[in-house]
Amino acid sequence: MEHSTTIKGLICLGLLASVIVGIGEYLLHFLPGGPGGEVSMLEDVPLARASKGHFLAVIGAPLYFAGYYGLKELFKKSSPILANLLFALGVLAFFIGGIWISSRYFGAEVLQRSQGTADHDFYLQSYEDHYQVLVWALRIIVASLSVVYILIILKNKQGLPKWLAIVNPIVLLIIILSSLLWFNPLGIHIAPIAMNVTHFIFFGVILWAFTRSENLLK
């Protein structure tokens, strides 16, 4: 029972990370007309608001590590190797994600203050080459992480339903980003914070399913 409570507490910290970082990233990224581009959007965000978002996102990001540690502890009974791999990929993903999110405010300030100067295009390209590339690395890691998660769910020994395999981070991320196409009024709000919305659903569904499976065994 104590171990179960610890796991739930750690997953709740992951949920808290998605809320704190999500609010911070919303302040950093939201534009009423929707994101024009993952880098060019920084040229239009209000700097005073983005500054507040920067600190929230940086403070909240390490809590994602706790959430993935909770998943490791939850799934190690099913497969210690896969559980450890899931944790390692989760830590790697949000280590890279933390570096990226910490660059956003400074990138916005540099790009906005250099607009109209000869240096603007240089700064824009430099940001894309050194920071925006991290987003693609993050997405590849999340895709790999999702494959590991699917394998664990399909062989889990915690009594969790197999349909949870569908609720994996890469599928959720694609659905959330594509909301800009299938329901733009919602998409302009959730797409700029897609990774956080993804993990709010991901951790939340796992926590619900784990709690439910425990109750069924009582």
Secondary structure, DSSP 8 states (H G I E B T S, - for coil): -HHHHHHHHHHHHHHHHHHHHHHHHHHHH--TT--S-TTGGGGTS-HHHHHHHHHHHHHHTTHHHHHHHHHHHHHTTT-HHHHHHHHHHHHHHHHHHHHHHHHHHHHHHHHHHTTTSTTHHHHHHHHIIIIIHHHHHHHHHHHHHHHHHHHHHHT-SS---GGGGGS-HHHHHHHHHHHHHH-HHHHHHHGGGHHHHHHHHHHHHHHHHHHHHHHHH-
